[in-house]
Amino acid sequence: MDVKTAAPPTKLGPGSGAVSLRVNGKDHELRLEPRVSLLDALREHLALTGSKKGCDQGTCGACTVWVDGRRVLACLTLAVACENHDVTTIEGLATNGELHPMQRAFISHDAFQCGFCTSGQIMSAVALLGEGHAANDAEISEWMSGNICRCAAYPNIRKAIREVRDAPGGG
C-alpha cells in the first residue's frame, strides 16, 4: 500500500493586513484580520478601553462610538470599514483636558451607577442633541433606547441631557 504524506495544513482565515484608522484625531496604522471589530481594535490594539464590550451583539449600546459623527455600535462594525473615516470615542470628547459638558452633567446628576454603560450613554446623549432629538423626555427616551442601563439610572441620564440641552450654546 502506497501511503502518501499529506500536505501541511493551510492557514485558516484571511490573515491580517494593514488597516489605517483615524481615532480621536490621531492616525494609527494597525495589522488586523479583516474580521476584527472596531471595538476590539480600539480596546485591544489601541488601548482605548472607555468603550465597553457589554453584549457583543449590538443590543446594549455600551460600545457606542461615532464614525464621521454618527452613532455606531463598535461591536458590530468592522475596523476595516472605518478606514478613511473619523472615529470618536469617549476618550476623544474632552477638549484641552476639560471634560465635555455632557460628561460633567453625568457626574453632577449621578447619571450612572456601576458606570459600565456610561461611555456609550454619553456618546449617544451628545449625538442625540446634535441630531435634534431632545425636545422632551419621551423623545430623549426613544432616541436613547439603544443604550441600556442595567442599574436603571434613566431619570438622571435624562436630567443630564436636559441640562446640556438647556445650557447656553448647548445641544
Protein Blocks (a to p, Z undefined) as FASTA:
>chain_A
ZZddddddddedjbjadddddeehiacdddddfklcfklmmmmmnopakbccfkonopno
pmgcceehiacdfklpcfklmgoiacddfklmpgghiacfklmmmmmnopafklmmmmmm
mmmmmmmmmnopafbmklmmmmmmmpccfkopmmmmmmmmmmmmmpghiZZ
